[in-house]
Amino acid sequence: MQDQEQLEEEFARRKLVEAVENQIADGHPREAGLVLMALLSKGLERDDVLWAMAQVLAEHISQAMASDQPFDLNGYARDLLALTTEDDD
């Protein structure tokens, strides 16, 4: 049987990926869909791309909570776009 911590991590992962998928479907931020298409066109697997994007979302949620500031949508969009250039260096 899986321990509680592992179950919680899997739940969080699923919800973060679901949030990214909703952003893509809603077109907000528009960068989410652009990044998905760009990374898929580089041959990356969809699940890997969604997880990378979800990690960016998680970091921005964490920053907003830690600083007691509103979610920085512009910073989030910028960091999503940065995913498309990581392998180009």
N, C-alpha and C positions, 0 to 999 in steps of 0.2 A: 504494500500500500504506500502511496506517495505521502510524504510528510506535508504538513500544512504550509510551510514556507514555499515549497515547490509548487503546490497548487495555486498559491497566491501569485507567484511569479508568472505562471502560465496564464492565469486570469488577466493580470495586468498587461501582459504581452498581447493577448487577444484583443483587449479593449483598446489599446493604443493603435494596433493595426486597423481595427474597425474604425477608429476615429480618422485615421489617414484615408482609408477607403471612402469614408463619408465626405471628407474634404475634396477628394478627387471627383466624386459623383456630383457634389454641389458646385464645383468650380471655384471654391473659396478656401484658402487662397488659390488663385489661379496657378501659382507656381507649383502646387502639389501635382497637378496633372502634367504640367510641362516636364517636371523632374522625372515622373514615372515614365513618360514616353521617351525621354532622353536616355535614361539608364537602360530601359528595355532595348532600345535601338543599339546599345553598346553590347548587347548579348547577355546582360545580367538576368538572373531568374527573378520573376515577379515577387516571390516570397522574400527573397533577399532584399530587393529594392524596398518593399513595403516595410520590412523590419528596420532597415537603415533610416527610412523616413520617420518611423515610429520612435526611434531612439532620439532623433532631433526634436521631435515633439515632446518627448519625456523630459529632455534637458530644459526646454523652454518652460514647461509646466513647473519643473523643480525650481528654476530661477525665479519665476513669478511668485511662487509660494514662499521661498526663502527670503525674498526681498519685500514681500507684502506689497508688490507692485502689480499693475495690470499686465496681462499677457502681452508680450511685445510681438505683435503680428508681423511687423516689418522685419524685425530681427529673425523671426522664425522663417519667413519667406527667404530672406537672404541666406540663412544657413541651409535651407533646403536646396537652393540653387548651387551652393558650394559643393553639394554631393556630386554634381555633374562634372566638376573639374578635379575631383580628388585623384583620379587615375591619370589625369593629363599632365601631371607635374613631371 
